[in-house]
């Protein structure tokens, strides 16, 4: 829906979308490539972790692409991590 509005050149304000995580309910939207988050108005004590989401999107500790251990792909039934168990594929 956001893509359709952008394709039509419709640059009106983007509404906040409600969502939830283990820490609580909040609303979020993207504005000029930046994530904006607002705790739910009815939450009298919103968790501070919600405010970490904008910085976490591009943090250097974030994994940039899906990864899988080579050993898991080669033998999905094995939980043993041998010498090659920590070879990651992207």
Secondary structure, DSSP 8 states (H G I E B T S, - for coil): -HHHHHHTT-------EEEEETTEEEEEEEETTEEEEEE-TT-TT--GGGGGHHHHTT-TTS--S--EEHHHHH-TT-----TTTT-EE-
